[in-house]
Amino acid sequence: MTKTLKFHKNENEDTLICEYSPLGGVSYIYDILNEKGKYTIKRIFTIKMKHLNALKNSLNSDSVQFIIAEKENKYYVLDNEIFGFKNTFFLYEELKINPKVFLAPRGISVLGKIDSIVIEDVIIGGKDGNISEVEFNRLIEHFPNSYELDKYAEMRISSVIQDYLLQDKNYIIDYEAYLNKKISKTTSPREKSFEKEIFENEFKKYNHIKEKLECMLDNESVYSEKDWQKEIAKILTFVYPNYYDYVYEVTFETNEEGKKRVDFVLLDVNGNVDVAEIKKPHGIPIMSKSTDRNNYYPSKNLMGAIMQIEKYLFHINRTATNSEGKIKKKLTDSSKSDIEVHIRNPRGIIIMGKSTSLSSEQLRDFEIVKRKYKNITDIMTYDDLIDRFDRLLKRFNNQKNL
């Protein structure tokens, strides 16, 4: 294909020229043109005698040349009389023109396929392009080749006859395996570079937050309870990226217990509400030091936090409409956000204490406690929080080094 088709940009006359060099010479092309008035090259370029006469082609030449596009501003406009497109195609002047732009394996017209499925003009490359040069080159580079088309045909035939005839192998699985292998190789160098940059930035971000948390834990005494809680709430929005924002100190009315104040209300990207209970870590045990029937049980502090969260959730659910309004007002006042607030089966998160001093048996029973309460998403120590950052950092470090 590349030996018989070449393309030239005539900068002096602002034209794009196709040169066709058939193996048997060009005399038969003139014969067909004289007899039928037109001739189609490679099932894509349909030319007439006027197209050859425009460039003074010779019957004795080894090739024929014809103009397939003229330049307007910075784009070559393809001649629809030659291509037969229903839409107009504009090719950016700096786009590399080679046979792959027009012709795929088995004589498939790449641009023709695009033309058949779109209902607007196609501008490829340049600042005005509706298809970037990178994406177009990626399209033609990964256009199905003859091998893939054969695989697809085998798969389609196999799917029809598999219930009636024995086959030498499973062609459906064979085709899917081929596609999975191909797709894994289609990431462009530019995309890989972009992904690496993202993972590097994510690594830096989470490493910075982890260092900040470790510094806070080393200097816990310099923080007031309120400031500590606010800083941890910010960190939670990174550990749980589904959370969009948080609201501090929301007071609502209950029928049974009067006014209740929730320290932290977390909001996800859809405005759904969850509740967080945040305690400073120092000196707060989370599991009992002794056992009862060989079981460790939650400390008084942890049970108090669990009960407090459960009550918050109970009252928020019962006063949903009123509470939504109060959370919305507080959110608007604090961050100017206009997101709609929804109370739909809220869950709780508890952050308190440390777990490094727990024995393996205490840790085992602590894991059971975490999973016991259906309304509580997570019960987490500050060591758990550090561990989550370590796992995130490991993931991003591995990804950026791929």
C-alpha positions as CSV (number, residue, x, y, z in Angstrom):
1,M,0.0,0.0,0.0
2,T,2.8,2.5,0.9
3,K,4.6,1.7,-2.3
4,T,1.7,2.6,-4.5
5,L,0.4,5.7,-2.7
6,K,2.3,8.9,-1.9
7,F,1.1,12.3,-0.8
8,H,2.7,15.7,-1.4
9,K,2.0,19.1,-0.1
10,N,2.4,21.8,-2.8
11,E,3.3,24.8,-0.7
12,N,3.4,27.1,-3.7
13,E,-0.2,26.3,-4.9
14,D,-1.6,25.3,-1.5
15,T,-2.7,21.9,-2.7
16,L,-2.5,18.4,-1.4
17,I,-1.6,15.9,-4.1
18,C,-2.0,12.1,-4.3
19,E,0.5,10.1,-6.4
20,Y,-0.6,6.6,-7.4
21,S,2.0,4.2,-8.9
22,P,0.3,1.0,-9.9
23,L,2.6,-2.0,-10.6
24,G,1.3,-2.5,-14.2
25,G,1.7,1.1,-15.3
26,V,-1.0,3.8,-15.8
27,S,-2.3,3.2,-19.4
28,Y,-5.2,1.0,-18.2
29,I,-6.4,3.9,-16.0
30,Y,-6.7,6.1,-19.1
31,D,-8.5,3.3,-20.9
32,I,-11.1,3.0,-18.2
33,L,-11.4,6.8,-17.9
34,N,-12.0,7.1,-21.7
35,E,-14.5,4.3,-21.6
36,K,-16.4,4.9,-18.3
37,G,-15.5,8.5,-17.4
38,K,-14.2,7.7,-14.0
39,Y,-11.9,5.4,-12.1
40,T,-11.7,4.5,-8.4
41,I,-8.3,3.9,-6.8
42,K,-8.1,1.7,-3.7
43,R,-11.9,2.0,-3.4
44,I,-11.4,5.5,-2.0
45,F,-10.3,8.0,-4.6
46,T,-12.7,8.3,-7.5
47,I,-11.0,10.4,-10.3
48,K,-12.0,11.8,-13.7
49,M,-9.9,12.8,-16.6
50,K,-10.1,16.4,-15.5
51,H,-8.3,15.6,-12.3
52,L,-5.4,14.1,-14.3
53,N,-5.4,16.9,-16.9
54,A,-5.1,19.5,-14.1
55,L,-1.5,18.3,-13.3
56,K,-0.4,17.5,-16.9
57,N,-0.1,13.7,-16.3
58,S,1.5,11.7,-19.0
59,L,0.2,8.4,-20.4
60,N,3.9,7.2,-20.5
61,S,4.5,7.9,-16.8
62,D,4.7,5.3,-14.1
63,S,2.3,7.2,-11.9
64,V,-0.7,9.5,-11.9
65,Q,-1.1,12.6,-9.7
66,F,-4.2,14.4,-8.8
67,I,-5.2,17.1,-6.3
68,I,-7.3,15.8,-3.4
69,A,-7.5,19.0,-1.4
70,E,-7.0,22.7,-1.5
71,K,-5.9,24.8,1.4
72,E,-8.1,27.3,3.1
73,N,-6.5,29.3,5.9
74,K,-4.5,26.6,7.7
75,Y,-6.6,23.5,6.6
76,Y,-6.6,21.3,3.6
77,V,-10.2,20.9,2.5
78,L,-10.7,17.4,0.9
79,D,-12.4,17.3,-2.5
80,N,-15.8,15.7,-2.0
81,E,-16.1,14.9,-5.7
82,I,-13.1,12.5,-5.3
83,F,-14.1,11.1,-1.9
84,G,-17.9,11.2,-2.1
85,F,-18.3,12.3,1.5
86,K,-21.6,13.8,2.8
87,N,-19.6,16.0,5.2
88,T,-16.6,18.2,4.6
89,F,-13.2,17.2,6.0
90,F,-10.6,19.7,7.0
91,L,-7.0,18.5,7.6
92,Y,-4.7,20.7,9.6
93,E,-1.7,21.9,7.5
94,E,0.8,20.3,9.9
95,L,-0.9,17.0,10.0
96,K,1.3,14.2,8.8
97,I,-0.3,12.8,5.6
98,N,0.4,9.2,4.8
99,P,-1.7,6.3,3.4
100,K,-2.9,5.3,6.8
101,V,-4.9,8.6,7.0
102,F,-7.1,7.3,4.2
103,L,-6.7,3.6,4.0
104,A,-7.0,0.9,6.6
105,P,-6.4,-2.9,6.2
106,R,-8.7,-4.6,3.7
107,G,-9.4,-1.4,1.8
108,I,-11.4,0.2,4.6
109,S,-11.7,4.0,4.2
110,V,-10.9,5.5,7.7
111,L,-12.4,8.9,6.8
112,G,-15.2,7.2,5.0
113,K,-16.1,5.3,8.2
114,I,-16.1,8.6,10.2
115,D,-18.2,10.3,7.5
116,S,-20.8,7.5,7.7
117,I,-21.5,8.0,11.4
118,V,-21.2,11.7,12.0
119,I,-23.6,14.5,11.0
120,E,-21.2,17.5,10.9
121,D,-18.1,18.6,9.2
122,V,-14.9,17.0,10.6
123,I,-11.9,19.3,11.5
124,I,-8.8,17.3,12.3
125,G,-5.9,18.9,14.2
126,G,-5.1,22.6,14.9
127,K,-6.8,24.9,17.4
128,D,-10.1,24.7,15.6
129,G,-10.2,21.0,15.3
130,N,-13.1,18.9,16.7
131,I,-10.7,15.9,16.6
132,S,-7.2,16.6,17.9
133,E,-4.2,15.4,15.9
134,V,-3.2,13.1,18.8
135,E,-6.6,11.4,19.0
136,F,-6.8,11.0,15.2
137,N,-3.3,9.5,15.0
138,R,-4.3,7.2,17.9
139,L,-7.4,6.2,16.0
140,I,-5.6,5.2,12.8
141,E,-2.8,3.6,14.7
142,H,-5.2,1.3,16.5
143,F,-7.7,0.7,13.7
144,P,-8.5,-3.0,13.4
145,N,-5.9,-4.8,11.3
146,S,-6.5,-7.9,9.2
147,Y,-5.5,-10.2,12.1
148,E,-8.0,-8.6,14.4
149,L,-10.7,-8.8,11.7
150,D,-10.0,-12.5,11.3
151,K,-10.3,-13.0,15.0
152,Y,-13.6,-11.2,15.1
153,A,-15.0,-13.2,12.2
154,E,-14.0,-16.5,13.9
155,M,-15.6,-15.3,17.2
156,R,-18.9,-14.4,15.4
157,I,-19.0,-17.7,13.5
158,S,-18.2,-19.6,16.7
159,S,-20.9,-17.9,18.7
160,V,-23.5,-19.1,16.1
161,I,-22.4,-22.7,15.6
162,Q,-21.1,-23.5,19.1
163,D,-24.4,-25.2,20.1
164,Y,-24.4,-27.4,17.0
165,L,-20.8,-28.4,16.1
166,L,-17.6,-29.3,17.9
167,Q,-14.8,-26.8,17.6
168,D,-11.0,-27.1,17.9
169,K,-10.9,-24.3,20.5
170,N,-13.0,-21.6,22.1
171,Y,-12.8,-18.8,19.7
172,I,-14.9,-16.4,21.8
173,I,-12.4,-16.7,24.7
174,D,-9.6,-16.4,22.2
175,Y,-10.9,-13.2,20.8
176,E,-11.5,-11.7,24.3
177,A,-8.0,-12.6,25.3
178,Y,-6.6,-10.9,22.2
179,L,-8.6,-7.7,22.9
180,N,-7.5,-7.6,26.5
181,K,-3.9,-7.9,25.4
182,K,-4.3,-5.2,22.8
183,I,-6.1,-2.8,25.0
184,S,-3.4,-3.1,27.7
185,K,-0.9,-1.8,25.1
186,T,-2.9,1.2,23.7
187,T,-1.8,3.8,26.3
188,S,0.2,6.4,24.4
189,P,3.5,7.7,25.8
190,R,1.8,11.1,26.4
191,E,-0.9,9.4,28.4
192,K,1.6,7.4,30.4
193,S,3.6,10.6,31.1
194,F,0.3,12.4,32.2
195,E,-0.6,9.4,34.5
196,K,2.8,9.4,36.0
197,E,2.6,13.1,36.8
198,I,-0.8,12.6,38.4
199,F,0.5,9.7,40.6
200,E,3.6,11.8,41.5
201,N,1.4,14.7,42.6
202,E,-0.9,12.4,44.5
203,F,2.1,10.9,46.3
204,K,3.4,14.3,47.2
205,K,-0.1,15.4,48.4
206,Y,-0.7,12.4,50.7
207,N,2.9,12.4,51.9
208,H,2.5,16.0,53.0
209,I,-0.8,15.3,54.8
210,K,0.7,12.3,56.5
211,E,3.7,14.3,57.7
212,K,1.3,17.0,59.0
213,L,-0.7,14.3,60.9
214,E,2.5,12.9,62.4
215,C,3.5,16.3,63.5
216,M,0.1,16.9,65.1
217,L,0.4,13.6,67.0
218,D,3.9,14.6,68.2
219,N,2.6,18.0,69.4
220,E,-0.9,17.2,70.5
221,S,-0.7,19.3,73.6
222,V,-0.4,22.6,71.7
223,Y,-3.8,22.1,70.0
224,S,-7.1,23.0,71.7
225,E,-9.8,20.3,71.3
226,K,-11.7,22.4,68.8
227,D,-8.6,23.2,66.6
228,W,-7.6,19.5,66.8
229,Q,-11.0,18.3,65.6
230,K,-11.1,20.8,62.7
231,E,-7.7,19.8,61.4
232,I,-8.6,16.1,61.6
233,A,-11.9,16.7,59.9
234,K,-10.0,18.3,57.0
235,I,-7.7,15.2,56.8
236,L,-10.8,13.0,56.7
237,T,-11.9,14.5,53.5
238,F,-8.6,13.1,52.0
239,V,-8.8,9.7,53.6
240,Y,-12.4,9.5,52.4
241,P,-12.4,11.4,49.1
242,N,-16.1,10.9,48.6
243,Y,-16.6,13.6,51.2
244,Y,-16.9,17.1,49.7
245,D,-17.0,19.3,52.8
246,Y,-17.8,19.3,56.5
247,V,-19.8,21.5,58.8
248,Y,-18.7,22.2,62.4
249,E,-21.2,22.4,65.3
250,V,-24.7,22.0,64.1
251,T,-27.4,22.3,66.8
252,F,-30.9,20.7,66.2
253,E,-34.0,20.2,68.3
254,T,-35.2,16.8,69.5
255,N,-38.6,16.0,71.0
256,E,-37.1,13.7,73.7
257,E,-33.8,15.4,74.8
258,G,-34.1,19.0,73.7
259,K,-31.2,20.6,71.8
260,K,-28.4,18.3,70.5
261,R,-25.2,19.6,69.0
262,V,-23.3,17.5,66.5
263,D,-19.6,18.5,66.3
264,F,-19.0,17.4,62.7
265,V,-21.3,16.8,59.8
266,L,-19.6,15.4,56.7
267,L,-21.2,15.9,53.3
268,D,-20.5,13.8,50.2
269,V,-20.4,15.2,46.7
270,N,-24.2,14.6,46.4
271,G,-24.9,16.4,49.6
272,N,-25.7,13.3,51.6
273,V,-24.9,13.6,55.3
274,D,-22.8,11.5,57.7
275,V,-21.6,12.3,61.2
276,A,-18.1,12.2,62.7
277,E,-17.0,12.0,66.3
278,I,-13.4,13.1,66.7
279,K,-11.5,12.7,70.0
280,K,-7.9,13.6,70.8
281,P,-5.7,10.5,71.1
282,H,-3.8,11.0,74.3
283,G,-4.7,8.8,77.2
284,I,-8.0,7.5,75.8
285,P,-8.1,3.7,75.9
286,I,-10.2,2.0,73.2
287,M,-10.2,-1.6,74.6
288,S,-10.4,-3.1,78.1
289,K,-7.2,-4.2,79.7
290,S,-8.8,-7.3,81.2
291,T,-10.9,-10.0,79.7
292,D,-14.4,-11.3,80.3
293,R,-14.7,-15.0,79.3
294,N,-11.5,-14.6,77.3
295,N,-12.9,-11.6,75.4
296,Y,-11.7,-8.0,75.4
297,Y,-14.5,-5.5,75.3
298,P,-14.8,-1.8,74.2
299,S,-13.5,0.7,76.8
300,K,-15.9,3.1,78.5
301,N,-14.6,5.9,76.3
302,L,-15.3,4.0,73.1
303,M,-18.7,2.8,74.2
304,G,-19.6,6.4,75.1
305,A,-18.5,7.6,71.6
306,I,-20.5,4.8,70.0
307,M,-23.6,5.7,72.0
308,Q,-23.2,9.3,71.2
309,I,-23.0,8.7,67.5
310,E,-26.0,6.3,67.5
311,K,-28.1,9.0,69.3
312,Y,-27.0,11.7,66.8
313,L,-28.0,9.5,63.9
314,F,-31.3,8.6,65.6
315,H,-32.3,12.2,66.2
316,I,-31.0,13.5,62.8
317,N,-33.1,10.9,61.0
318,R,-36.2,11.8,63.0
319,T,-35.8,15.5,62.4
320,A,-34.5,15.2,58.8
321,T,-36.4,18.1,57.2
322,N,-35.5,20.6,59.9
323,S,-32.0,19.3,60.3
324,E,-31.3,19.5,56.5
325,G,-32.2,23.2,56.6
326,K,-29.9,23.9,59.5
327,I,-27.0,22.1,58.0
328,K,-27.6,23.9,54.7
329,K,-27.6,27.3,56.4
330,K,-24.4,26.4,58.3
331,L,-22.7,25.2,55.1
332,T,-23.7,28.3,53.2
333,D,-22.4,30.6,56.0
334,S,-19.1,28.8,56.4
335,S,-18.1,27.9,52.8
336,K,-20.6,29.7,50.5
337,S,-21.5,26.3,49.0
338,D,-24.9,26.0,47.4
339,I,-25.1,22.2,47.4
340,E,-28.4,20.6,48.4
341,V,-28.3,18.7,51.7
342,H,-29.9,15.3,52.1
343,I,-30.4,13.2,55.2
344,R,-30.8,9.6,53.9
345,N,-29.8,6.9,56.4
346,P,-26.6,8.7,57.6
347,R,-23.7,6.8,59.0
348,G,-21.1,7.6,61.6
349,I,-17.3,7.7,61.8
350,I,-15.3,7.6,65.1
351,I,-11.7,8.7,65.3
352,M,-10.1,8.2,68.7
353,G,-7.2,6.7,70.7
354,K,-4.2,4.7,69.5
355,S,-3.7,1.0,68.8
356,T,0.0,0.5,68.9
357,S,-0.1,-0.6,72.5
358,L,-2.8,-3.2,71.9
359,S,-2.0,-6.9,72.0
360,S,-2.8,-9.1,69.0
361,E,-5.8,-10.5,71.0
362,Q,-7.0,-6.9,71.7
363,L,-6.6,-6.0,68.1
364,R,-8.6,-9.1,67.0
365,D,-11.5,-8.1,69.3
366,F,-11.2,-4.5,68.3
367,E,-11.8,-5.6,64.6
368,I,-14.9,-7.4,65.8
369,V,-16.2,-4.3,67.5
370,K,-15.6,-2.2,64.4
371,R,-17.9,-4.5,62.4
372,K,-20.6,-4.8,65.0
373,Y,-22.4,-1.5,64.5
374,K,-24.3,-1.3,61.2
375,N,-24.8,2.5,61.5
376,I,-21.1,3.2,62.0
377,T,-19.0,3.2,58.8
378,D,-15.7,3.1,60.6
379,I,-14.1,3.2,64.1
380,M,-10.6,4.2,63.6
381,T,-7.6,5.0,65.8
382,Y,-4.9,7.5,64.8
383,D,-2.6,4.6,64.1
384,D,-5.2,3.3,61.6
385,L,-5.2,6.7,60.0
386,I,-1.4,6.7,59.6
387,D,-1.6,3.1,58.2
388,R,-4.2,4.2,55.6
389,F,-1.8,7.0,54.4
390,D,1.0,4.5,54.2
391,R,-1.1,2.2,52.0
392,L,-2.1,5.1,49.8
393,L,1.5,6.2,49.5
394,K,2.6,2.7,48.6
395,R,-0.1,2.5,45.9
396,F,0.8,5.9,44.3
397,N,4.6,5.2,44.5
398,N,4.1,1.8,42.7
399,Q,1.9,3.5,40.0
400,K,4.3,6.3,39.3
401,N,7.2,3.9,38.9
402,L,5.4,1.6,36.4
